[in-house]
């Protein structure tokens, strides 16, 4: 079994920055892909960014130039640096990893709240 734990959320003013972390633990042989998703109140969960084991990244259009995803496979940890935050970035941010352990599995963290407000 694999567990993901996010941290780093909080309240920030518009234009501010936050750095989210996601640490994986458990039976991990390798991490295949990692990604961040978010869910705003009353909306569906949406993709924020992904990164592959080969460090290929993808960003949703509204995050390009403001957010940076990175991963440390040696530590089984992923990060999301968020700059120039806007009120519309408010939501619960979830990390997701596709992991090869005793089997290939898709795992989610419990979510961390990000609130952008003055």
Secondary structure, 3 states (H helix, E strand, C coil): CEEEEEECCEEECCCCCEEEEEEEEECCCEEEEEEEEEECCCCCCEEEEEEECCCCEEECHHHCCCEEEEEECCCCEEEEEECCCCHHHCEEEEEEEEEECCCEEEEECCCEEEEECC
